[in-house]
Amino acid sequence: MKRGTILAGVGGFYEVQLDEGQLLTCRLRGKLRLSKQGVLVGDRVKVLLEPEAEEGYIDVVLERRNQLPRPALANVDQLVAVLAYSEPPPNILLLDRILVLAEYHRIPAAVCLNKADLPNGSYDALQRIRHHAQAYQVIPVSALSSQGIDDLRAQLQDRTTALAGPSGVGKSTLINALIPGQVQEVGDISRKLRRGKHTTRQVKLLPLPFGGFIADTPGFSQLSLAAVASAELADCFPDMAALAADCPFRGCTHTKERQCAIKDAVQDGTLPATRYESYLTFWDEIQQARRY
């Protein structure tokens, strides 16, 4: 029996990379097909190999370190939110939504600011993002000119990383810069799994040549924070959580209270107003979800 990682799955067929590097198309053993446990991309599994064949059966799903519900992905080491300097301009609210999701699932996060090669890819834009996301590492890159790609490689090496961001920020171009020939490799996986019923676009893990995996994950632009409890929200903003201990009232919601360390920090510029505005937006969203 071999161990490996699920890279993709379509219609009951799964692409598994064994720890030795071999790629196998696998199906589930009967007990897993009947189990309510489910199988996710990123799962570490034990595989039974067919003699002298390039196929196998997934027999055991090993315990997960974590999992994202949407997009469905297991054993994530970090989430990297990808924005562009411009074209499209940075969506701060979506950035904070991604960062809150990472904190809620206790997954480390970083920010990648792409398209530094554009004429309006200015130093000021980078400083604004760094000021806003001051609790996170911000990596400026250009997927086209390779500026900053070595720094991004160092951030991704030997980790399973989910890329998250809106359309048009250059996630696919970044992946092509990191993995030469990636388009052909993805096509190979898709062809192998085409025997199964085709579904809507699925999460795929791509092996990185310098160690680790990367996933271009659909679905982040429509993330709901309904699962986050109101009392947990401030803890999902690490820059705010550090200030909340100084609030004079226990159970401070940091919304309507007259005395609040977080609101004071916004007033004196310690906490970016944009971060606090995102908090209030998410707070209202969570309250609305609780009413229905």
Secondary structure, DSSP 4 states (H G I P E B T S, - for coil): -EEEEEEEEETTEEEEEETTS-EEEEEE-HHHHT-SS---TT-EEEEEEPTTSSEEEEEEEPPPS-EETTTTEES-SEEEEEEESSSSPP-HHHHHHHHHHHHHTT--EEEEEE-TTSTT--HHHHHHHHHHTTTS-EEE--TTT-TTHHHHHHHHTTEEEEEE--TTS-HHHHHHHHSTTHHHHHHHHHHHHTTSPP-S----EEE-TTSEEEEE-TTGGG---TTS-HHHHGGGSHHHHHHHTT-SSTT--SSS-SS-HHHHHHHHTSS-HHHHHHHHHHHHHHHHHHH-
